[in-house]
Structure formats: structure tokens, C-alpha cells
């Protein structure tokens, strides 16, 4: 830059930091509300970070009613994707792959912690004993092997115990390409006037008289805006600290490295053969069919597993490593005796942005004009349409005079005769220590 040149400057009604699935959904809803939106992301394109590494599960079983309502509301968006986008020019679009969900009992999680909420919002489910589980899904051994342990301990290899029960419901599946989902939403948001700036990083949050007024990028460019929204995923806490908004937050996100793995599915456990998405609380693992003949495996982070916290979200190993691979695949192999586990680790390493109670933060901040959609804890991909609507409602209420320290608002579900109390996602909520893994 010439000594006489000035950094570029632009203005916007809102700046969204992060172009993952949540940032894209928020940009779309703000565009629908008539706002001129600029989205800034350090990555090369939409959904190139944690979104692209997501297991992309669409499930309903949460242990908090408002989360169940939110997931069910978004289920309708995933089923009617073109109606949600309201835009036909996106090119290739995602597919929702139906699997249904089987939840196997765990010693520390009463079944009713989930099923009471499913019943309350009208989701039909079937309670199953071990005999029924094995009749419906012959690949599974429905005996107790838990509680979860690591393969290096004698407890992991304990003999099978009592018959294991669980429950099944139909309203579940996965999205075939999570990064494409973010691209689809970005295309719709662009159609509504949003502008996306990739490979750009926020260096400072500009403020005046106790209010956010814009951002300065590493290039020196500035974007003036009365609304800044932090949807920066694993980098969100760093941005919150940069903005100086962490002092009144009782919950904050922290980058956690996790791995997912993919191997050949055993005979009989494919999508075409009706294999479900399985949450195995007894073993501390989750798995689902993928494509024609693959098995996708993820951890639910049981208490016996050491968590790998990351200090710098820009510096971590994104390759699968042997120890987590062995741990996760052997857990599934105990549940599915016909599963063959290759020796070489396969899969990816990725980051979650995890709060102490594994529940996201969708809220205002102590700085007027600065908003939070962070701490997504590895279980928020499915909620993206609701998050877009919720953050647009929070911003509208706040910009119309609702103080930053006012109680959280509720929003109406888009497809259900229900409301969603956003207090569950407050930055100042009491941490619920019973919510201690990604299933939340």
C-alpha cells in the first residue's frame, strides 16, 4: 500500500463473523429482514471449517424440552429444503437421508430424560427390549457392555451383561454433505444481498460510547456496522475476548479436538437395509450408515475419555490418529460383532466449540450491538435454521430497545404450535452439570 493510500472502508447493516452453517443461516434471516449483511470468514469458502467436518446428524433426542422443540422445528426445514431456501438458483443441493434413531440405554441417563420430551411435543417413539432390538436390527448385540471404558482397561473387556433396552423413533437421519448445506444457504443469502468475504480475519471490534460500531480486518480495511454477530465457531471465544464481552458470561466456549471415523459397514447395516443412527449410551459412542456401504462413527465424549482441549484453533491436527480410532471403533465392534476394524486409522480430526454444559450460546452480549452464536458444542448443526431465526429476533428486539441485561426472549417455532425459550441458550445461565456430553 502506498504511504498516501487509505485502507478500504465499507458500511453494512450487520457483520456476521463466520460462514459456517450457523453464520450462513443468520445472514440469510437478516437478509430476509431487509438488512445489508457482510459475512467475514477466515476460511476459503462456506462451511470449510467445523461445518464441513460435522457428522450432520438430524436427531430429536435431547434432555431439554426447548432443544427438542428446536430440533423438530428444524427437521421440517431439512425435509423441505427448497422451501427453506426460497431460492432455486443454488445448483446442487443437499439431501436428507432418513435413518430413524435408536437410543440404547446408559446407566447414568434415564430413558425418560429423553422420551418424556419426545412425547410432550408429539414425536412417536417405541420402547424396545433387547429381543426387539435384535429382531429389528440383527447386526446389533443388545447386551450391556458398559459403562463406557477405554480399551486399555480391564473393564472394557468385561463379559457381556444383562439385556439392554432402548427406544426408537422415526424422525431422524443425516445430511449427505454438510459443507454443501452451508453453500446452499450462502447462495440464498447472497440472492438477498449478503456479501461474503473469505480469507479475511477480524483484527479488532470497533466501539464507541459502549456500543459496537464495526470491525477492522487484518488488511487494515474497516467495515462500519451497528450489528456484529459472532458465529466464528472454535475461534469465537477469542473474538469475544477481543470485543471485551466475556466478563458477564457464566458459560464460554473452548476449542475441543475430536475425531470421526469411517470404515466399511458390516453386512446388514446399510441405509438401504434400514440401519438407524445409533446413540449407544452404554458404550459411549454413536454411529450411523453412510452412503451405500460405509459406517460413520463418532464419540459422545464419555467421562472415561480424556478431552483434548486446543489453545489455538488455527493450529491443530486434522488427521485421524490411532488412539481415538481404536477406542471408537472397538466400542462399536463390541456392539456389532460382525464389524471388521482395519488396523490403519481413517477419518478426520476437527474442532468443537464446547461450553461446560455442552449447550450453545445464542444471545446478546454486554456490549450493545455485539451478538453471540457460539459454544455450539458439536450438537448444533441440525439447529441452523432455528438459530438464524432466533438471532434475527434477538437482534430486532435489542435494536428496538431491549437492554443487553434484560431476560432472554422466546420465539415462536416456524412449523409447530410451540415456543422456544431462549433462556436455555443464555450467556448467563446456570451451568447444568448433568449435561456432560455432546448428546446434551
Secondary structure, 3 states (H helix, E strand, C coil): CCCCCCCCEEECCEEEECCCHHHHHHHHHHHHCCCCEEEEECCCCCCCCCCCCCCCEECCCCCCHHHHHHHHHHHHHHHCHHHHHCCCCCCCCCCEEECCEEEECECCECCHHHHHHHHHCCCCEEEECHHHHHHHCCCCCCECCCCCCCCCCHHHHCCCCCECCEEEECCCEEECCHHHHHHHHHHHHHHCCCEEEECCCEEEEEEECCEEEEEEECCCCEEECCCEEECCHHHHHHHHHHHCCCCCCCCCCEEEEEEEEEEECCCCCCCCCCCCEEEECCCCEEEEEECCCEEEEEECCCCCCCCEECCCCCCCCCECCHHHHHHHHHHHHHHCCCCCCCCCCCCEEEEEEECCCCCCEEEECCCECEEEEECCCCCCHHHHHHHHHHHHHHHHHHHCCCCCCCCCCEEECCCCCCEEEHHHHCCCCCCCCCCCCCCC
